[in-house]
């Protein structure tokens, strides 16, 4: 078992198996218990998050055996129903969570250092955590040249901050149009503006009710969970933050506005083909290691399959009955990731005689290296080499008005839960609770193996970073 090394849009070097415990790269943050409700729900239900810890469970099955989990919200445990909003003017804040990315080529190495210095990305046992920073320095230095090539090919840096800032402005205006005044903040996980910077600004602005909105449609312990862990630490250590009513929207892939927006983009791009009805709709989602789903209870795979189902149902309601396929991109390292793999499926589709293909980056709402370089360059070239003749790609949602409007609705629906929900205790990782000795052994052995592999094979191809 190798130690877990993972990252959202970068999900790099995952050399792990059961090391992911029940917590998306974290010791204490777990994929939340998701309240389930019908598809295309636009509501948000309240869910507490005790000490900002989230437990991964997808219970309740519907939709042909697939879980339908609606957007949910947690409330900070130290907030109270009788909040201070009754005695002072309500000041609403919305915190957008995203990964971040290097804005220049000079930023690449420090960005990678921040990534790998995160104990949620390279998970070392407590006894060996003194190796965290030296290991991060080593990996980031070795990987920087290859990563710089990728960023150079898309203009010399990631556009993620610019796009996220634009989305924040668009969301603020959409909320204003709905008579909700709110400050919208951007919190990046591994580059500026860091989560800590955004939280300090929230304090300076004296926000007294906060909605946290991850810009990831589907919940994974490798994206939302990592960012929530940072919030957990910040809130725990700050007397003011520990009393701030907070609602967290955990996933929103099933919302009608999102589904319709994705269907709109797909329908539009299909019309660019000579024979739209013959086009294969090819959903490419960011992958995660199988162990995250199997051993850590990550709901990502189930939510992704539900997401595709809902989008295809909407397209069918419009009379669009194209064949479709879901695959997972950006795998790296000597462990099994969610299958089928995008590169392998593209080759197979070419062999099967598919001539027209429309790629849909379904787990991304902003253009960045995985859409602009990995899909637009690497996968397009592979597809054409494999016999596919007509290639198209659906753009990321960006600031699409229907999408932004739906996010505004999600925020408004989540606001009441920041005051109304009471806290409950959540359990720890099942793998640790059920078999603490086995878990410890796997952690130690896996970490040693990961360390050795990283030193011997620093050039593992990582299409994401």
C-alpha positions in Angstrom: 0.0 0.0 0.0 1.5 3.3 -1.0 0.9 6.6 0.7 -1.8 8.8 -0.7 -0.7 11.8 -2.8 -3.6 13.5 -4.4 -5.0 16.8 -5.5 -8.1 18.1 -7.2 -7.3 19.6 -10.5 -3.8 18.4 -10.0 -4.5 15.0 -8.4 -0.8 14.2 -8.7 1.2 11.2 -7.9 -1.4 9.3 -5.9 0.7 6.4 -4.7 -1.9 5.2 -2.3 -4.3 2.6 -1.4 -6.2 2.5 2.0 -4.2 5.5 3.2 -7.0 7.8 2.4 -8.8 6.7 5.6 -12.4 8.0 5.6 -11.3 11.4 5.0 -10.6 13.2 1.9 -6.9 13.8 2.1 -7.1 14.6 5.8 -7.0 13.1 9.2 -10.2 14.7 10.3 -12.2 16.0 7.4 -14.5 13.4 5.8 -16.8 13.6 2.9 -20.0 14.7 4.4 -23.1 12.8 5.1 -25.2 13.8 2.2 -28.9 14.3 2.6 -30.6 12.8 -0.3 -33.6 14.0 -2.2 -35.1 13.9 -5.7 -33.1 14.8 -8.8 -32.9 18.4 -10.0 -33.5 19.6 -6.5 -32.8 23.3 -6.1 -33.0 23.4 -2.4 -30.3 23.1 0.2 -30.8 21.2 3.4 -29.1 22.0 6.6 -26.4 19.8 8.0 -24.1 20.6 10.9 -20.4 20.2 10.8 -19.1 19.6 14.3 -15.6 21.2 14.4 -16.0 21.4 10.6 -15.6 17.6 10.4 -17.5 15.9 7.6 -18.5 12.3 7.4 -18.7 10.5 4.1 -21.9 8.6 3.6 -24.1 8.2 0.6 -27.2 6.5 2.0 -30.5 6.1 0.1 -30.5 5.0 -3.5 -32.8 6.0 -6.2 -32.6 6.7 -9.9 -32.0 3.2 -11.1 -29.8 2.4 -8.1 -27.8 5.6 -8.1 -27.6 7.9 -5.1 -29.2 11.3 -5.6 -27.8 13.6 -3.0 -28.9 17.1 -3.0 -26.9 20.2 -2.2 -26.6 20.4 1.5 -25.3 22.9 4.0 -23.4 22.5 7.3 -23.6 25.1 10.1 -20.7 25.9 12.4 -21.3 24.1 15.7 -20.7 27.2 17.8 -23.2 29.3 16.0 -26.6 29.7 17.7 -30.1 30.2 16.6 -30.1 33.4 18.6 -27.3 34.8 16.6 -25.8 38.2 16.8 -27.5 39.1 13.5 -30.5 40.0 15.6 -28.7 42.9 17.3 -26.6 44.2 14.4 -27.1 44.6 10.7 -26.8 41.3 8.9 -23.7 41.2 6.7 -23.6 38.2 4.4 -20.5 36.7 3.0 -20.0 34.1 0.3 -16.7 32.2 0.2 -15.9 30.5 -3.1 -13.4 27.6 -2.8 -11.2 26.6 -5.6 -7.8 25.0 -6.2 -5.7 27.9 -7.4 -2.9 27.8 -9.9 0.4 29.4 -10.8 -0.1 32.7 -12.6 3.4 32.8 -14.1 6.0 30.2 -14.9 8.0 31.5 -11.9 5.1 30.6 -9.7 5.1 26.9 -10.7 7.7 25.5 -8.3 6.4 27.3 -5.2 2.8 26.4 -6.2 3.9 22.7 -6.4 5.6 23.1 -3.1 2.4 24.3 -1.4 0.6 21.4 -3.0 2.9 18.7 -1.8 3.6 20.3 1.6 -0.1 19.8 2.4 -0.3 16.8 4.7 -3.6 16.0 3.0 -1.8 15.5 -0.3 1.2 13.4 0.9 -0.1 11.6 4.0 2.7 10.6 6.3 2.3 9.0 9.7 2.8 11.3 12.6 6.2 9.8 13.4 7.5 10.8 9.9 5.9 14.2 9.4 9.2 15.9 9.9 9.8 14.7 6.3 6.8 16.6 4.9 8.5 19.8 3.9 11.8 18.3 2.7 9.8 15.9 0.6 7.7 18.7 -0.8 10.8 20.6 -1.7 12.3 17.7 -3.5 9.2 16.8 -5.5 8.3 20.3 -6.5 11.9 20.9 -7.6 12.0 17.8 -9.7 8.6 18.3 -11.2 8.7 22.0 -11.9 10.4 21.7 -15.4 7.8 19.4 -16.8 5.0 21.3 -15.2 6.3 24.6 -16.7 6.1 23.1 -20.1 2.4 22.4 -19.7 1.7 25.9 -18.4 3.8 27.5 -21.1 1.7 25.7 -23.7 -1.5 27.5 -22.4 0.0 31.0 -22.2 2.5 30.9 -19.3 0.2 30.4 -16.4 -3.2 29.3 -15.1 -6.2 31.4 -15.9 -8.0 30.0 -12.9 -7.7 33.1 -10.6 -8.9 35.5 -13.3 -11.9 33.3 -14.1 -12.8 32.7 -10.5 -12.6 36.4 -9.8 -15.0 37.0 -12.7 -17.3 34.3 -11.3 -17.2 36.0 -7.9 -18.2 39.4 -9.4 -21.0 37.7 -11.5 -22.3 35.9 -8.4 -22.3 39.1 -6.3 -24.3 40.9 -9.1 -26.7 38.0 -9.4 -27.4 38.1 -5.6 -27.9 41.8 -5.8 -30.5 41.3 -8.5 -32.3 39.0 -6.1 -32.2 41.6 -3.4 -29.4 40.0 -1.4 -26.4 42.1 -0.6 -23.3 40.0 -0.1 -19.6 40.2 -0.2 -18.1 37.4 -2.3 -14.6 36.2 -1.5 -12.3 33.8 -3.3 -10.3 31.3 -1.4 -7.7 29.3 -3.3 -6.2 26.2 -1.8 -2.6 26.3 -3.1 -2.0 29.8 -4.5 -3.1 33.4 -4.0 -5.5 34.4 -2.7 -5.1 31.7 -0.1 -7.9 30.6 2.2 -6.2 32.3 5.1 -6.2 35.6 3.2 -9.9 35.4 2.3 -10.8 34.5 5.9 -8.9 37.5 7.3 -10.8 39.8 4.9 -14.0 38.3 6.1 -13.1 39.2 9.6 -12.1 42.7 8.7 -15.4 43.1 6.9 -17.2 41.9 10.0 -19.3 39.4 8.1 -21.8 37.8 10.5 -23.3 35.1 8.3 -21.2 33.1 5.8 -22.1 30.7 3.0 -19.2 28.5 1.8 -19.6 27.5 -1.9 -17.0 25.1 -3.4 -16.7 25.5 -7.1 -16.7 21.8 -7.6 -20.1 20.4 -8.7 -19.5 17.0 -7.2 -18.1 16.4 -3.8 -14.8 14.6 -3.4 -12.5 14.2 -0.5 -9.7 15.4 -2.8 -11.3 18.8 -3.6 -13.9 20.2 -1.2 -12.7 18.2 1.7 -9.2 19.5 1.6 -10.4 23.1 1.6 -12.8 22.4 4.4 -10.0 21.0 6.5 -8.2 24.4 6.2 -11.4 26.2 7.3 -11.6 23.7 10.2 -8.2 24.8 11.4 -8.8 28.5 11.0 -12.2 28.4 12.7 -11.0 26.3 15.6 -8.2 28.7 16.4 -10.1 31.9 16.1 -12.6 33.1 18.8 -14.5 35.3 16.3 -14.7 32.7 13.6 -15.7 30.0 16.0 -18.9 31.9 16.6 -19.7 32.8 13.0 -22.8 31.1 11.6 -21.6 29.2 8.5 -23.5 27.1 5.9 -21.5 25.0 3.5 -23.0 23.9 0.2 -21.5 20.5 -0.2 -22.4 19.6 -3.8 -24.7 21.1 -6.5 -24.3 18.9 -9.6 -28.0 17.9 -9.3 -29.5 21.4 -9.3 -31.7 22.1 -12.2 -29.8 25.3 -13.2 -26.5 23.5 -13.4 -28.0 20.5 -15.4 -29.8 22.8 -17.8 -26.7 25.0 -18.3 -24.6 21.9 -19.1 -27.3 20.7 -21.5 -27.4 24.1 -23.2 -23.7 24.0 -23.9 -23.8 20.5 -25.2 -26.8 21.2 -27.4 -25.1 24.3 -28.9 -21.8 22.5 -29.6 -23.5 19.5 -31.2 -24.9 21.9 -33.9 -21.3 22.6 -35.0 -21.0 19.1 -36.4 -22.2 18.2 -39.9 -24.3 15.3 -38.5 -25.1 16.2 -34.9 -27.1 13.0 -34.3 -24.0 10.9 -35.0 -21.7 12.5 -32.4 -20.6 10.6 -29.3 -21.0 12.8 -26.2 -17.8 12.1 -24.3 -17.8 13.1 -20.6 -14.3 13.4 -19.2 -14.2 13.8 -15.4 -11.2 14.3 -13.2 -10.2 10.9 -11.7 -9.5 10.0 -8.1 -7.8 6.9 -6.8 -10.1 3.9 -6.4 -9.1 3.7 -2.7 -10.8 7.0 -2.1 -14.1 5.5 -3.1 -13.6 2.0 -1.9 -11.9 2.6 1.4 -12.6 6.2 2.3 -16.2 6.4 1.3 -15.7 9.2 -1.2 -19.1 9.8 -2.9 -17.5 11.3 -6.0 -18.0 8.4 -8.3 -21.7 8.0 -7.5 -22.3 11.7 -7.8 -20.5 11.8 -11.1 -22.6 9.0 -12.5 -25.8 10.7 -11.2 -24.6 13.9 -12.8 -24.2 12.3 -16.2 -27.6 10.6 -15.9 -29.3 13.9 -15.1 -27.7 15.8 -18.0 -28.5 13.0 -20.5 -32.1 12.9 -19.2 -32.4 16.6 -19.9 -30.9 16.2 -23.4 -33.4 13.4 -24.1 -36.2 15.6 -23.0 -35.1 18.0 -25.8 -35.0 15.2 -28.3 -31.3 14.6 -28.2 -30.6 10.9 -28.0 -26.9 10.7 -28.8 -24.7 7.9 -27.4 -22.6 9.0 -24.5 -19.6 7.8 -22.5 -18.1 8.7 -19.2 -14.3 8.3 -18.5 -11.8 9.7 -16.1 -8.7 11.7 -16.9 -5.5 12.8 -15.1 -4.4 9.5 -13.5 -0.8 9.2 -12.4 1.4 6.9 -10.4 1.4 3.1 -9.8 -2.1 2.7 -8.3 -5.5 2.1 -9.8 -7.7 5.1 -10.4 -11.4 5.3 -11.3 -12.0 3.6 -14.6 -12.5 3.7 -17.6 -9.5 5.9 -18.3 -10.0 8.7 -20.8 -6.9 8.0 -23.0 -7.8 4.3 -23.2 -11.4 5.0 -24.1 -10.5 7.4 -26.9 -8.4 4.7 -28.5 -11.2 2.1 -28.1 -13.8 4.5 -29.6 -11.5 5.0 -32.6 -11.2 1.3 -33.1 -15.0 0.9 -32.9 -15.5 3.3 -35.8 -16.6 6.4 -33.9 -15.9 9.4 -36.2 -17.4 12.4 -34.4 -16.8 13.1 -30.7 -17.8 16.0 -28.4 -15.7 16.2 -25.2 -17.4 17.5 -22.1 -15.2 18.4 -19.1 -17.9 17.7 -16.6 -16.0 18.2 -13.3 -14.7 21.6 -14.1 -16.5 24.9 -14.2 -13.5 27.0 -15.2 -10.9 26.7 -17.9 -7.5 25.6 -16.6 -4.6 23.4 -17.5 -6.7 20.2 -17.5 -9.1 21.6 -20.1 -6.8 23.8 -22.1 -3.8 21.5 -22.3 -4.8 18.0 -21.3 -8.1 17.8 -23.2 -7.6 20.4 -25.9 -4.1 19.2 -26.8 -3.2 15.8 -25.6 -6.5 14.1 -25.8 -7.5 15.8 -29.1 -4.3 14.6 -30.7 -4.8 11.1 -29.3 -8.4 11.0 -30.6 -7.4 12.1 -34.1 -4.6 9.6 -34.2 -7.0 6.8 -33.1 -9.3 7.4 -36.1 -11.8 10.0 -34.8 -12.2 12.6 -37.5 -14.4 15.3 -36.0 -13.5 16.6 -32.6 -15.3 19.2 -30.5 -15.2 20.4 -26.9 -17.8 21.9 -24.7 -16.4 25.0 -22.9 -16.4 25.2 -19.1 -19.4 27.0 -17.7 -17.4 30.0 -16.6 -19.8 32.9 -16.1 -22.7 31.5 -18.0 -25.7 33.5 -16.8 -28.0 30.5 -16.1 -25.2 28.8 -14.1 -24.4 31.9 -12.1 -28.1 32.6 -11.4 -28.5 29.0 -10.1 -25.4 29.4 -7.8 -27.1 32.6 -6.4 -30.2 30.6 -5.7 -28.2 28.0 -3.9 -26.6 30.6 -1.7 -30.0 32.1 -0.8 -31.4 28.7 0.0 -28.4 27.9 2.2 -28.6 31.1 4.2 -31.3 30.1 6.7 -29.5 26.9 7.6 -26.6 29.0 9.0 -28.8 29.8 11.9 -31.4 27.1 12.1 -29.3 23.9 12.3 -28.1 22.4 15.6 -24.8 20.6 15.8 -24.3 16.8 16.0 -21.4 14.6 16.6 -19.9 12.8 13.7 -17.8 9.7 13.8 -14.2 9.2 12.7 -12.8 7.2 9.8 -14.4 3.7 9.7 -11.1 2.2 8.6 -9.5 3.5 11.7 -12.4 2.7 14.0 -12.9 -0.8 12.7 -9.3 -1.9 12.4 -6.9 0.5 14.1 -3.9 -1.9 14.0 -4.3 -2.7 10.3 -4.8 1.0 9.5 -1.6 1.9 11.3 0.4 -0.8 9.5 -0.9 0.3 6.1 -0.1 3.9 6.9 3.4 3.2 7.9 4.2 0.7 5.1 2.5 2.8 2.5 4.3 6.0 3.5 7.7 4.3 3.3 6.9 2.9 -0.1 5.6 6.2 -1.4 8.8 7.9 -0.2 11.0 5.4 -1.9 9.0 5.6 -5.2 9.1 9.4 -5.2 12.8 9.4 -4.8 13.5 6.7 -7.4 10.8 7.7 -10.0 10.5 11.5 -9.8 9.6 11.7 -13.4 6.2 9.9 -13.2 4.1 11.6 -15.8 1.6 13.9 -14.3 -0.7 15.5 -16.8 -2.2 17.8 -14.2 0.8 19.5 -12.7 
